[in-house]
């Protein structure tokens, strides 16, 4: 590929990644609102993290998600006040707490995830299994390289 062609291709990737980002932000906002009208997108992200890794201390959420400490603390407080998460003292550090989603929260997150998978199934309806797998591999490789930077 010549330098102008490569440059054009990279600009195309940048443009499409911007479109993906806008779509992800819109979907995140919609999912947060579907979960609860009081829930902010950042709170929905924290819930998603806790659904996969619980119980977890705030420090782990901060480190793994790259969120600001004050934002995570605020979201955990809101999530707890809304009854979406519980907390217990951390046995390794009594000054800290471990947070976990309630069973109802996990069930609602699963419903939303199933609805999202239905949308993806429709989007990928005419794609081959190989193309879907290739997209996943390429996005994974891209993300791995970005994270190592």
Secondary structure as GFF3:
##gff-version 3
##sequence-region A 1 149
A	DSSP	alpha_helix	3	35	.	.	.	ID=ss1
A	DSSP	alpha_helix	41	52	.	.	.	ID=ss2
A	DSSP	beta_strand	56	57	.	.	.	ID=ss3
A	DSSP	alpha_helix	58	65	.	.	.	ID=ss4
A	DSSP	alpha_helix	69	81	.	.	.	ID=ss5
A	DSSP	beta_strand	85	90	.	.	.	ID=ss6
A	DSSP	beta_strand	93	101	.	.	.	ID=ss7
A	DSSP	alpha_helix	103	123	.	.	.	ID=ss8
A	DSSP	alpha_helix	129	148	.	.	.	ID=ss9
###
